[in-house]
Amino acid sequence: MSLVTLKDVVQPALAGGYAVAGLVTLGWEEMRAYVAAAEAENCPVILQAGPSCREHTPLPVLGKMFRHLAEHAAVPVVAHLDHGYTFEDCKIALDSGFTSLMFDGSRKPLAQNIDETAKIAEMAHAAGISCEGEIGFVGYDNGEASAGTDPEEAAKFARESGVDAMAISVGNVHLQQDQSGGLDESRIAEIQAVTDVPLVIHGGSGVPADQRRRLARDTSICKFNIGTELRMAFGAALRAAVTADADQFDRVQILKQTHDPVMATARTVLRTMKG
């Protein structure tokens, strides 16, 4: 297939009653495994470069990696900036070949969040790519507390920001290592009732798989971001590879052994999006 925008994959998902996975990348090994998993499941995939990834690898390099994988993939691939905190972050990503920009103004007052997100959306759309914004704040497990999304504010944000997808805070948290939580479905219904913009769940690793599947099928949630459970799979595979042979030292040979386990976990994740 080819590189596509976020809008190219979430609009069919909205119409078809399924969701697309935004898979958080930290390096080449995960990216390759995620695309292989999407090809095996015959579904689109969103490769996401978040703040920790960008600290390790510059955006221009990530853009080339994402685009190379997309150009050789048998399924649609989105090159997505996750949690861009400034206009500059988003401009660099756009110039680096990304096809989707997520601007995170969720810690800011509503009017400022709308104004700054609208500028990013305008820039993205002028370049023919997509923009995701966030209303309400998605917190962190054992860290910053969440601020749930107010439906009226969500309607205003969706209407005035011009985003192609809207991340909401409805009980989800980042970095949760188990699926003991769950989303507030009544709040989701209230938000869905006042906007037709596709909805996004960050911190999807903490959402039970059955709930992901049902919400993908029955609601306007068209994208779940998944990071922690995939990082855990990579870490376990890497640990196993290193400890299996004390004499092994070649980095490439060690990292190759993470591919199959990470691909298998990613395939399981992708199946929960199919509704």
N, C-alpha and C positions, 0 to 999 in steps of 0.2 A: 504494500500500500504506500502511504506517504505520510509525511508530517501533517497533522491537522490541528485545528484550534479547539479550545474547550467547548465553544458553542457547537462545533461540528459533532461532538459526541454526546453532550448533555441534552440537546433538543431531541434527538432520536430516543434517548433513554426516557425522557419525560413522556413522549408519545407511546413508547413501547412497554412501560411498566417495569423498568429495570434500572440499575445504577451502574456507574462506571467507577473503577477504583483509582484513586489518586495514591500511588505508591511512592513512599518517601525514599529517596536514594541517598546514599552516602559515598558511593564509589562505583567504579566500572563493573565490579563483580555483581552487585545487586541489579544494576540497570540491565545487564545482559540476561540475568535470570528472570527478571520481571517481563521482559519482552518475550522470552522463550515461553514463559507461562501463559501469556496472553495469546500467543500463537497456538499453543496446545489447546487452549480453551476457546479459540476462535472468537475473541472479543477485543474491543479497544482497550487501551491502557493509557494512563496519565503518569508520566515520569515527573517527579516533583523534586525540585532543589530548594530545600529549606535553609534557614540561617546556619545551622551547624555544618551542612554540606558546603555552603558557600565560604565558610571560614577555612575549610580545608582545600577547596578547589575553586579557582576564580570562575566567575560566570561565563566569560568568553570560552573557556575550556569546556565547561559543562554544556554550553549550547552546542558546541561541535560534537560532543559525545552523544547527546540526545538526538541530534539531527542525523548523525551517522547510523545510529540504531534504527531510527524511524525510516530512513531511506531504504534500508535493507529488510524491513519487517513485512510480514504478510498480513498484518492487521494495522488499523489506525493507531498512531502514537501521538500524544500531546506532549509538548515540551513546556512544562509549567513552572513558573516561579512561585514558590510557596512562602507566605509571610514576608513579602516585600514591605519594609517599614518606611521607605522614603521614595520620593519621586525619582531620585537618582538610582536607587536599587532597580526600580522598574524600567527606567530608561536604558540602563546597562543591559538588563535582560533582553529587552526588545532588540537592542543593537547586536546582541549576541545570538539572535536567531530563535529566541523563545516564541512560542505561539500562544501563550496564555500568561497573564500577569495577575497574581493575587496580591492586592494591596491590603495590608492589615492596619486599619485605623481604629480598631475596636477599643483601644484604651482611651480614645479621644472623645470629647463631647460630640453629640449627635451631629450638630451643624457642621463642625469641623471635619468629622469623618465623611459626611456626605460630600462636602466641598472638595476635599482632597481625593476621595475615591473617584468623583466625577471627572477630575482632571486626568487621572490615570486611565479611566475608561475612554475618555475622548482621545487620548494619545494612542491607546491600543486600537481602537476602532479605526482611526485614521490610517493605521498601519495594516489593517486587515486582520488583526488578531483579537483575542478575547480578554475579558477582565472579570475577576472574581473579587468580591468585597466581603466584609464581615460586619455584622451588626449584633450587639451583645458581645460579651467577652468569654471565650472558652479558656478556662483556667488549666492548671497543671496538677496532676496527682501529687499530693503532699507538698503543694507549692501554692502559687497564686490562686485565689478563689475565683470561681466563675461569676459572671454577672449575666443572668438569663436574658434572652432576647424578648423585648416587649413587642407584641404583635403590631401595635400601632406605629411604633418606631420602625419596625421592619417594613411595613407598607410604605412609609415615607422614604426610607432609604432605597428601597427597590425602585420606587417611582422617580426619584430625583438623582440617583447616582448613575443610572444607566448601565449597571452591571449585567453581565450575562449569566451569572450564578451568584448566589448569596449564602455565605456561611452563617450558621445560626448557633446559638448556645441554648441547648435544651436538655441539660443533664450530662452532656459529653465533656470529657476532660482529656487533655493531652497526657501522654506518657503512662497511661494506665496499663499495668502488666497482666491483668486478668480481665475477664468479662463478667465481673460480679455486679456491674452497674446496669444501666439501662437508660433509655431516653424517655422524656416526658411527652407522651404521644398526644395528650390533650393540647399542650402548647404548640406542638407541631401542627395540629389541625387548625388551631387559631391563626397561626402564621400563614398556612397554606390557603386559608379562606380569604385572605386580603391581598394576595399577590400571586401572579402566575410565573414568577421568576424561579427557575430551578434552584432547589435548596441543596446545601452542602453540609456534611457533618465532619468536622475535624475531630481528632481523637477517636477515630472509628475502631481502634483496637480494643477499646473498653466496652464496645457495644456487642451484646450477645449475637452470635451468628444468626440465630433464628429471627431475631428482631431486625437485623440488617436486611435479611431476605424479605421479610414481610413489608417493611417500610419501603424498600426498593420497588416492590410490586404495587403497593397501595397508596403511596403518597408522592409528593413532588420532590422528595429527596432523590437526587440523580447522581450524587457523588459522595462517596465515603473516603476520607483520607485514612490510610493505614500505614503506620510506621513502626510502632513498638513491637508488635508481634513478629514482624519481619526482621527487625534488628535482633530480636531474641533468637530467631532461627539462625541468622547469620552467625551470631556469637557462639551459639552451641556447636554449629558445624565447624567453625574455625578452631574452637577449643578442642574438639574431637580430633581434628586433623593434626594439630600441634602435638597433642599428647599421645597420639597413636604411634608415633615414631620419633624417639628422642634424637635420632641422628639426622632427621629431615631439617633442612635449613633454607631451601630454595623458596623464596616468597611466592613465585608464580605457581609452583607445584602445590604449595600449601593452599593458596587461595582458590585454585581450581577445584579443590575438594568441597568448597562451599556451594558450588553452583547447583548441584542436584537437590540438596536439602532446601535451599532457598527457593528454587523453582517449585518444588513440591508444595511448600507452604504458601507461596504466592498463588498457585493454582487453587488451593483450598479457599483462599481469600476471595479470589475472583468468582468462584462458584456461589458465594453468598450474595453476590450482587445481581444474580440473574433473575431474581424475583420468583 
